[in-house]
């Protein structure tokens, strides 16, 4: 599987082809014989961390506009038939008032929201995970007139920003829980047993409270959250029940994981187990839903971390049925 640079964040399958990133600006389409049938160039946009198909078979990609004053705050659409690329969401426009209050980080970038995951819900709705604000964002009317429908995050982080009314209420009727800190790999789970307007959402809760572009916020006010990059501390697998009708979210499942301040992933399987990658430690393992470790693996890191670990069943793809 040829790569130019950067990393392949996930594998997507459609019409007998496997799609994956091969650099910061290129997506490849591979057939089941291992032949690259097409390479797509994103032009002025640099891919950042994630991509997903929409209902039309186009690819939505998290990106940076290299001609913009900020980074990691765009969603672009790639037409797989024509190769055309267009920007469908500029979060700097959607959250302009908040962006205006942010400062550059230690690298000199205005990485004010840092989107690391996208999930397609259908009907022009998406979920985004923002590491820099430790917030999950739902956006509707993506292709017509994008609007922020709600936020899942610390209420006092958004207090006084003008967006505080968008924050869902934390339902702690079954027990108190802390919010997420710099979460990664959020995954939307539709469940037919739930009433309309409810869904599950699971993620790797890094439990790391930091926001360089918002230095005025004191993360230590959140009980149990880590504020230093180290091998000490605790991250978590989190699973929320989100009730859009009531405007609430509650923690239904969680267990402790080896600490990783940044990156990392979790993936649920149909057999009830969970694959979790603590990326900065180079450790990934399979767990029961109760958090019991089944098996664990470690890698000698060539660089700083393992970004994600996902398991795929390639049977359909190799047989030409994907």
C-alpha positions in Angstrom: 0.0 0.0 0.0 2.0 3.0 -1.2 2.2 6.1 0.9 3.9 9.4 0.1 3.8 10.8 3.6 1.6 11.8 6.5 -0.6 8.8 7.4 -3.7 6.9 6.4 -6.3 7.8 9.0 -8.9 5.2 8.1 -9.9 3.0 5.2 -13.2 3.6 3.3 -14.8 1.1 0.9 -17.2 1.9 -2.0 -18.0 0.4 -5.4 -15.2 -2.2 -5.1 -12.5 0.3 -4.3 -10.6 1.1 -1.1 -10.0 4.8 -0.4 -7.3 6.2 1.9 -5.0 9.2 2.3 -1.5 8.9 1.0 -0.3 12.4 1.8 -1.6 15.6 3.3 -3.0 16.6 -0.1 -3.8 13.3 -1.9 -6.4 10.5 -1.6 -5.8 7.1 -3.4 -8.4 4.6 -4.7 -7.1 1.0 -4.8 -8.8 -2.0 -6.3 -8.7 -5.5 -4.8 -5.7 -6.5 -6.9 -3.6 -3.8 -5.2 -3.6 -1.4 -8.2 -4.1 2.3 -7.7 -6.9 3.3 -10.0 -6.9 7.0 -9.2 -5.2 9.6 -7.1 -7.1 12.7 -6.1 -5.4 16.0 -5.4 -6.9 18.4 -2.8 -5.2 21.4 -4.3 -4.9 24.3 -1.8 -6.4 22.1 1.0 -4.3 20.0 3.4 -6.1 17.0 4.9 -6.3 16.8 8.6 -7.1 13.6 10.4 -10.3 12.2 9.0 -12.8 11.7 6.1 -16.1 10.0 5.5 -18.6 9.3 2.7 -21.9 11.2 2.4 -25.1 9.8 1.1 -24.1 10.8 -2.5 -20.9 8.9 -2.4 -18.8 12.0 -2.2 -16.0 12.2 0.4 -16.1 14.8 3.2 -12.6 15.6 4.4 -11.3 17.6 7.4 -8.8 20.1 6.1 -6.8 23.3 6.4 -7.1 26.0 3.7 -3.4 26.9 3.1 -4.6 30.3 2.0 -6.4 31.0 5.3 -5.1 32.6 8.5 -6.0 29.6 10.6 -5.6 25.8 10.5 -7.6 22.6 10.9 -11.0 24.3 10.7 -12.5 23.4 7.3 -14.6 20.6 5.8 -14.2 20.1 2.1 -16.1 17.8 -0.3 -14.3 15.6 -2.9 -16.4 14.5 -5.9 -15.0 11.1 -6.6 -16.4 11.1 -10.2 -14.9 14.5 -11.3 -12.1 15.0 -8.8 -13.6 18.5 -8.0 -12.9 19.9 -4.5 -15.0 22.5 -2.8 -15.2 23.9 0.8 -18.6 23.1 2.4 -17.9 24.3 5.9 -15.6 27.0 7.3 -15.9 26.8 11.1 -14.3 30.2 11.3 -17.5 31.6 9.8 -19.8 29.4 11.9 -18.0 30.4 15.1 -16.6 33.7 14.0 -17.1 35.5 17.3 -15.3 32.8 19.3 -12.5 32.5 16.8 -11.8 36.2 17.1 -11.1 35.8 20.8 -8.4 33.1 20.3 -4.6 33.5 20.1 -1.9 31.7 18.2 -0.4 28.5 19.8 3.2 27.8 20.6 3.9 26.9 16.9 2.6 30.3 15.8 -0.6 28.8 14.3 -4.2 29.9 14.9 -5.3 26.3 15.7 -8.3 27.6 17.5 -10.7 24.6 17.1 -8.6 21.6 15.8 -11.2 19.2 14.4 -10.0 15.6 14.6 -13.1 13.5 13.6 -16.1 13.7 11.3 -19.2 11.5 11.4 -21.9 11.6 8.7 -25.5 11.3 10.1 -27.4 11.7 6.9 -29.8 14.5 5.9 -26.9 17.0 5.6 -26.0 16.5 9.3 -22.5 15.8 10.7 -20.8 15.5 14.1 -17.3 17.0 14.6 -14.9 16.4 17.4 -12.9 19.5 18.4 -9.8 18.7 20.4 -8.9 22.4 21.2 -12.3 23.1 22.8 -12.9 19.5 24.1 -16.3 19.8 22.5 -18.4 17.7 20.1 -20.3 19.8 17.6 -23.4 18.9 15.6 -23.8 20.9 12.3 -26.9 20.8 10.2 -27.8 22.0 6.7 -24.3 21.3 5.7 -24.7 21.9 1.9 -27.3 24.7 2.0 -26.8 26.9 5.0 -24.6 25.4 7.7 -25.7 25.9 11.3 -24.4 24.8 14.7 -27.3 22.8 16.2 -25.7 22.0 19.6 -22.4 21.4 21.5 -21.4 18.6 23.9 -18.7 19.9 26.2 -18.0 21.8 29.4 -20.7 24.5 29.9 -18.4 27.0 31.6 -15.9 26.8 28.8 -18.5 28.3 26.5 -19.9 30.7 29.1 -19.8 34.3 27.9 -18.8 33.4 24.3 -22.2 33.8 22.8 -22.5 30.1 22.1 -23.4 29.0 25.6 -27.1 28.4 24.7 -26.0 25.6 22.3 -24.4 23.5 25.0 -26.5 20.4 25.9 -27.2 19.7 29.5 -25.2 17.0 31.3 -27.7 14.4 32.7 -26.2 13.1 35.9 -29.4 11.6 37.3 -27.6 8.2 37.2 -24.3 9.4 38.6 -21.9 12.3 38.3 -19.2 12.2 35.5 -16.6 14.6 34.2 -16.6 15.8 30.6 -14.1 14.9 28.0 -10.7 16.4 27.6 -9.3 16.6 24.0 -11.4 13.5 22.9 -10.6 11.6 19.7 -12.2 9.2 17.3 -15.8 9.9 18.2 -18.2 7.4 16.6 -21.9 7.8 16.0 -24.1 4.7 16.8 -27.7 4.6 15.5 -29.8 2.2 17.5 -33.2 1.1 16.3 -34.3 0.3 19.9 -34.0 4.0 20.9 -36.7 6.5 20.4 -36.3 9.0 17.5 -33.9 11.8 18.5 -31.7 9.6 20.6 -28.4 7.9 19.7 -25.2 6.6 21.2 -21.8 8.3 20.8 -18.5 6.7 21.9 -15.0 8.0 21.9 -11.4 7.9 23.3 -11.6 10.4 26.1 -7.9 11.5 26.4 -8.8 13.3 29.7 -6.3 16.0 28.8 -7.3 19.6 29.6 -5.3 22.1 27.5 -6.2 24.8 25.1 -3.2 27.0 24.0 -5.4 29.3 21.9 -7.7 29.9 24.9 -5.1 30.4 27.8 -7.6 32.1 30.1 -9.5 28.9 30.7 -8.5 27.0 33.8 -8.9 23.3 33.1 -8.0 22.3 36.7 -11.5 23.2 37.7 -12.6 19.9 36.2 -12.1 17.1 38.8 -9.7 14.4 37.7 -8.6 15.9 34.4 -4.9 15.8 33.4 -3.1 19.0 32.5 0.5 17.7 31.8 1.8 15.6 28.9 3.3 12.5 30.5 3.0 8.7 30.7 1.2 9.1 34.0 -2.5 9.6 34.4 -5.6 8.0 33.0 -7.6 8.2 29.8 -11.0 6.6 29.2 -13.3 4.9 26.8 -16.6 6.9 27.0 -20.0 6.1 25.7 -22.8 8.7 25.8 -26.5 8.5 25.2 -27.5 11.7 23.5 -31.1 12.8 23.7 -31.7 15.6 21.2 -35.4 15.9 22.2 -34.5 16.6 25.9 -31.3 18.5 25.0 -29.2 16.2 27.3 -26.4 13.7 27.2 -25.4 11.1 29.8 -22.5 8.7 30.3 -23.7 5.1 29.9 -20.4 3.1 29.8 -16.8 3.9 30.6 -13.6 2.3 31.7 -10.0 3.4 32.3 -7.3 3.2 29.6 -3.5 3.9 29.6 -3.1 7.7 29.4 -2.5 9.4 26.1 -2.6 13.2 26.2 -3.1 13.4 22.4 -4.1 11.2 19.4 -5.6 7.7 20.1 -8.8 5.8 19.1 -11.4 3.3 20.2 -13.5 1.0 18.1 -16.5 -1.1 19.2 -17.1 -4.6 17.7 -20.3 -6.4 17.3 -19.2 -9.1 19.7 -19.2 -6.6 22.5 -15.4 -6.0 22.7 -13.6 -2.7 22.3 -10.3 -2.0 20.6 -8.4 0.9 22.2 -5.2 2.6 21.1 -3.3 4.8 23.7 -1.3 6.4 20.9 1.4 8.3 22.7 2.4 5.2 24.7 2.4 3.0 21.6 0.0 0.5 23.3 -3.2 -0.9 21.9 -5.5 -3.6 23.3 -8.8 -5.4 23.2 -11.1 -5.0 26.1 -14.5 -6.3 27.3 -17.2 -3.6 27.6 -16.6 -3.8 31.3 -13.0 -2.8 30.8 -11.3 -6.1 31.4 -8.2 -6.4 29.2 -8.3 -9.4 26.9 -4.9 -8.9 25.1 -2.5 -6.0 24.6 0.2 -5.1 22.1 3.0 -2.6 22.2 5.0 -1.0 19.4 8.5 0.4 19.4 7.6 3.9 18.2 9.5 5.3 15.2 8.3 8.8 16.0 6.0 10.2 18.6 2.9 8.0 18.6 0.4 5.6 16.9 -2.4 7.9 15.7 -5.2 5.3 15.4 -5.7 1.5 15.4 -8.7 0.1 13.6 -9.6 -3.4 12.7 -11.1 -4.1 9.2 -12.7 -7.2 7.6 -11.5 -7.1 4.1 -13.4 -10.2 2.9 -16.0 -8.3 0.9 -13.4 -6.0 -0.6 -11.1 -8.8 -1.7 -14.0 -10.7 -3.2 -15.1 -7.6 -5.1 -18.4 -7.2 -3.1 -17.6 -4.0 -1.2 
